[in-house]
């Protein structure tokens, strides 16, 4: 069972500071369109890249499916290209499939564009996926 302390540490605790995109939002969207043509995107701020603590079997299953043991939590949605999320809402992604140092975290369905600085931190699968809307 996930404790409130675990979730609080994940959401608000200290992590490794990471730079995000510092250019304009339009430049970031254009970069994503070139790198991932036609893929849905979501511009986010105040983000946490979460390294999931998984055992070797779980890691092997994920990598066998082409997934990274990573997810993303963002406190502030700026823009969602498909209108799935409203501005100023929060979002937690599914497992990642790629992460580029130039501020893009890709899942099977969406590229999250990381605007401004964020953090990277570890968390259990249970803590990371305990956050659900509704």
C-alpha positions as CSV (number, residue, x, y, z in Angstrom):
1,X,0.0,0.0,0.0
2,X,1.2,3.5,-0.9
3,X,1.5,5.9,2.0
4,X,0.7,9.6,1.9
5,X,4.3,10.3,2.8
6,X,5.5,8.5,-0.4
7,X,3.1,10.4,-2.6
8,X,4.0,13.8,-0.9
9,X,7.7,13.1,-1.3
10,X,7.1,12.3,-5.0
11,X,5.1,15.4,-5.7
12,X,6.9,17.9,-3.6
13,X,10.1,16.5,-2.3
14,X,13.6,17.4,-3.6
15,X,15.0,15.7,-6.7
16,X,17.8,16.1,-9.2
17,X,17.3,19.5,-10.9
18,X,16.9,19.2,-14.6
19,X,16.9,21.9,-17.2
20,X,13.9,22.2,-19.5
21,X,13.2,24.1,-22.6
22,X,14.0,27.8,-22.2
23,X,13.1,29.0,-25.7
24,X,9.7,30.0,-26.9
25,X,6.7,27.7,-26.8
26,X,6.4,28.0,-30.6
27,X,10.0,26.9,-31.1
28,X,9.5,23.9,-28.8
29,X,6.3,22.9,-30.7
30,X,8.1,23.2,-34.0
31,X,11.0,21.1,-32.7
32,X,8.6,18.4,-31.6
33,X,6.6,18.5,-34.9
34,X,9.9,17.9,-36.7
35,X,11.1,15.1,-34.4
36,X,7.6,13.4,-34.0
37,X,5.5,14.4,-37.1
38,X,1.8,14.0,-36.5
39,X,2.1,12.8,-32.9
40,X,0.0,14.5,-30.2
41,X,1.9,16.8,-27.9
42,X,1.3,18.3,-24.4
43,X,3.3,21.3,-23.2
44,X,3.9,21.1,-19.5
45,X,5.6,23.0,-16.7
46,X,6.6,22.2,-13.1
47,X,7.4,18.6,-14.2
48,X,8.9,15.6,-12.5
49,X,10.5,12.9,-14.5
50,X,10.1,9.7,-12.5
51,X,12.5,6.8,-12.6
52,X,10.5,3.8,-11.5
53,X,12.1,1.4,-9.1
54,X,11.4,-1.9,-10.6
55,X,12.9,-5.4,-10.1
56,X,14.8,-7.1,-12.8
57,X,11.8,-9.1,-14.0
58,X,9.6,-6.0,-14.2
59,X,12.4,-4.2,-16.1
60,X,12.8,-7.0,-18.6
61,X,9.0,-7.1,-19.2
62,X,8.9,-3.3,-19.8
63,X,11.9,-3.3,-22.1
64,X,10.5,-6.3,-24.0
65,X,7.4,-4.1,-24.7
66,X,9.6,-1.2,-25.8
67,X,8.9,0.8,-22.7
68,X,11.2,2.6,-20.3
69,X,10.8,2.3,-16.5
70,X,9.9,6.0,-16.4
71,X,6.9,8.1,-16.3
72,X,6.2,11.9,-16.1
73,X,4.2,13.9,-13.7
74,X,3.5,17.6,-14.4
75,X,1.8,20.0,-12.1
76,X,0.8,22.4,-14.8
77,X,-0.5,21.7,-18.3
78,X,0.1,24.6,-20.7
79,X,-1.3,23.3,-23.9
80,X,-2.6,19.9,-25.2
81,X,-2.7,19.6,-28.9
82,X,-5.7,17.2,-28.8
83,X,-7.7,19.1,-26.2
84,X,-7.7,16.1,-23.8
85,X,-6.4,18.2,-20.9
86,X,-7.3,21.7,-19.9
87,X,-4.6,24.3,-19.1
88,X,-3.5,24.4,-15.4
89,X,-4.6,20.8,-14.8
90,X,-2.0,18.2,-13.8
91,X,-1.1,15.1,-15.7
92,X,0.7,11.8,-15.1
93,X,1.8,10.0,-18.3
94,X,1.9,6.3,-19.0
95,X,5.3,4.6,-19.4
96,X,7.8,6.4,-21.6
97,X,9.2,5.0,-24.8
98,X,11.9,7.7,-25.3
99,X,13.4,10.7,-23.5
100,X,15.5,13.3,-25.3
101,X,17.8,15.6,-23.4
102,X,16.3,18.5,-25.5
103,X,13.1,18.4,-23.3
104,X,10.8,15.8,-24.8
105,X,9.4,12.8,-23.0
106,X,7.6,10.4,-25.4
107,X,4.9,7.8,-24.6
108,X,3.1,5.6,-27.1
109,X,0.4,8.3,-27.7
110,X,1.9,11.6,-26.7
111,X,5.1,13.7,-26.6
112,X,5.3,15.8,-23.4
113,X,7.2,19.0,-24.1
114,X,9.1,20.0,-20.9
115,X,9.0,23.7,-20.6
116,X,11.3,25.3,-17.9
117,X,13.2,23.5,-15.2
118,X,11.9,20.3,-13.6
119,X,13.1,17.5,-11.4
120,X,14.1,13.9,-11.8
121,X,13.4,11.5,-8.9
122,X,12.9,7.8,-8.1
123,X,9.6,6.3,-7.0
124,X,7.9,3.0,-6.7
125,X,5.5,1.8,-9.4
126,X,2.7,1.9,-6.8
127,X,3.4,5.5,-5.8
128,X,3.8,6.8,-9.3
129,X,0.7,5.2,-10.6
130,X,-1.5,5.9,-7.6
131,X,-2.2,9.4,-8.9
132,X,-5.4,9.3,-11.0
133,X,-7.9,11.9,-12.0
134,X,-11.4,11.3,-10.7
